[in-house]
Amino acid sequence: VPRRIGAAVPGHGAAANPILALDASALEEGVGAVFPGIPFAIGNAVAAHAALQLQADGAAVERHLFLHLGHGVGGAWVEPQALAEPIRPIEIGHVVLGLDGPLCRCGHRGCLEAVASTRALALLCDMPEAGLVAAGADWPAIVGLTPAREAALRQVLTQLGVAIGNALNVMPVPRVVISGWPASLPDALRDAVREGLSRSLFGAPGLGVPLRFLLSATGTEPRPALAFAMHDLVRAGGMPSPARDATGRLAG
């Protein structure tokens, strides 16, 4: 009999998700019926990736915006010191960047997800998405970064920066963490994210919002889900939080 259950589900938490017909209340009732009396938490899939990043990256303990670029594009406000709700998913993937953009699986055009997901990247690179994801950090070498592809990637990364900048206009944070395929690109290309970010008030040069790029944990399941379960256990008081020094790093 499990002592606690943690699960991460794409689209969980949305009142009405046009992509996944998910009834969050019915899902939670079903888990409660099968495992009566056992504490459980169900969160959005991006929360699992954010929780894994928190466990793996002891330096990222300050408030930050976390983005995960996978089959979909998810985001979350992360406040490690908050006890009530330290990871709050947001639908940044469906920020509309242009009405004449590509069709998104949500039914709208020009969503960030339609240009920055691994599905969109696979189309740009003319290879199956599964092969692109399986290549991991080596995907740029496998697909070949021709001048035309670099120009297209720069445009996508600029759009990503614009979306991030708009999010920072709503809620400024001192750091942005981006998980996914951009981590494998050279710095010169990733600078396009900063270029897009600089087009917004709180992303403008001089405010110094650091960008951190991390390789995606996609394909390493169940590590993200286990991280989310451990995150929920600690938040619920199931075990003491690790001691940290004045800089926020793990003590000892």
Protein Blocks (a to p, Z undefined) as FASTA:
>chain_A
ZZbdcdddehihiabackbccdfklmmmmmmmmmghiacddddfklmmmmmmmmmmmmlm
cccddddddfbdcdddddfkbmklmcccdffklccfbfkbccdfkopahiaklmmmmklm
mmmnopafklmmmnmmmlmmmnopafklmmmmmmmmmmmmmmmmmmmmmmgcfbdcdedj
klmpcfklmmmmmmmmmmpmklgghjlpacdddddfehiacklmmmmmmmmmmmnopacc
ddddfkopaeZZ
